[in-house]
Amino acid sequence: MTRKTFRKLLSANDVGNTGSHMAGILVPKGEGELLAFLPPLDPAVLNPSAWIDCVTEEGLELKFRYIYYNNKFHAPNGTRNEYRITHMTKYLRDANADESDVFEISREGGIGPYYIRIIKAESVKQSSDTDGPVRIKLSGWRRIH
């Protein structure tokens, strides 16, 4: 079975350092492989979402919400058209995640839970040459082989 892994470089906004209202980590809507990795969401429905079961390195089971904010297409004055993973604030705080750390999410063969972890910025710099080639470079996200 093939394990797919995606990583996102965390921004100050992702970890709550900007003081703004955090609506979760942005998932680029133009990246089909990343969107296919996450549960399917029906764009014909206003703000469709799915809960995703996640397991941390320590074995802690968490639920994050994957949502497509799409009121631009469903409400007269709607402006949002973006995918996000939400309900992550407590996890990021408990993991002492900071700007420039990396959020990693992976899954084995498209079944079962997603596996998540935070990779500290120092570790990313030290191991970036040994992680293998980057297949897809995304805005903040990348697919790891």
LINJOCOR-V657371 format. One record per residue. N is the residue number from 1. SS is DSSP state (alpha for helix, beta for strand, coil for the rest). PSI is psi in degrees with one decimal (none if undefined). Layout:
<<N SS PSI> <N SS PSI>>
//
This chain:
<<1 coil 146.1> <2 coil 130.8> <3 beta 126.3> <4 beta 138.4> <5 beta 133.9> <6 beta 145.6> <7 beta 146.2> <8 beta 126.5> <9 beta 120.9> <10 coil 136.9> <11 coil 169.5> <12 coil -38.0> <13 coil -39.8> <14 coil -39.2> <15 coil 6.4> <16 coil 18.9> <17 coil -8.6> <18 coil -10.6> <19 coil -0.3> <20 coil 166.3> <21 coil 119.4> <22 coil 122.9> <23 coil 22.5> <24 coil 175.8> <25 beta 129.5> <26 beta 136.3> <27 beta 116.9> <28 coil 127.6> <29 coil -13.6> <30 coil 1.0> <31 coil 90.9> <32 alpha -40.1> <33 alpha -39.3> <34 alpha -42.5> <35 alpha -37.8> <36 alpha -26.5> <37 alpha -32.4> <38 coil 164.9> <39 coil 147.6> <40 coil 142.1> <41 coil 137.5> <42 coil 109.3> <43 coil -13.2> <44 coil -11.3> <45 coil 142.7> <46 coil 122.9> <47 coil 56.7> <48 coil 149.3> <49 beta 164.9> <50 beta 142.5> <51 beta 134.2> <52 beta 130.2> <53 beta 127.3> <54 beta 151.0> <55 beta 128.6> <56 coil 171.4> <57 coil -29.3> <58 coil -1.4> <59 coil 5.7> <60 coil 130.9> <61 beta 127.3> <62 beta 161.2> <63 beta 125.4> <64 beta 155.2> <65 beta 124.9> <66 beta 122.4> <67 beta 145.4> <68 beta 102.0> <69 beta 108.0> <70 coil 32.2> <71 alpha -13.9> <72 alpha -31.7> <73 alpha -3.8> <74 coil -11.5> <75 coil 141.8> <76 coil -39.4> <77 coil 18.9> <78 coil 144.4> <79 coil -16.0> <80 coil 139.5> <81 coil 73.8> <82 beta 149.2> <83 beta 141.6> <84 beta 154.7> <85 beta 119.7> <86 beta -177.0> <87 coil 34.4> <88 coil -9.3> <89 alpha -50.4> <90 alpha -42.9> <91 alpha -47.6> <92 alpha -39.6> <93 alpha -45.7> <94 alpha -30.8> <95 coil 1.8> <96 coil 37.5> <97 coil 141.4> <98 coil 165.9> <99 coil 137.5> <100 coil -6.0> <101 coil 171.6> <102 beta 132.7> <103 beta 128.2> <104 beta 135.9> <105 beta 133.6> <106 beta 164.8> <107 beta 143.6> <108 beta 111.2> <109 coil 20.9> <110 coil 13.6> <111 beta 160.8> <112 beta -169.8> <113 beta 165.1> <114 beta 143.9> <115 beta 132.8> <116 beta 153.8> <117 beta 161.4> <118 beta 128.1> <119 beta 119.0> <120 coil 147.3> <121 alpha -39.2> <122 alpha -39.8> <123 alpha -36.9> <124 alpha -44.5> <125 alpha -40.1> <126 alpha -32.2> <127 alpha 3.1> <128 coil -27.4> <129 coil -14.3> <130 coil -0.5> <131 coil -5.4> <132 coil 174.9> <133 coil 148.5> <134 beta 122.4> <135 beta -44.1> <136 beta 127.8> <137 beta 119.3> <138 coil 170.1> <139 coil 92.9> <140 coil -23.1> <141 beta 154.9> <142 beta 150.0> <143 beta 134.6> <144 beta 137.0> <145 coil none>>
//
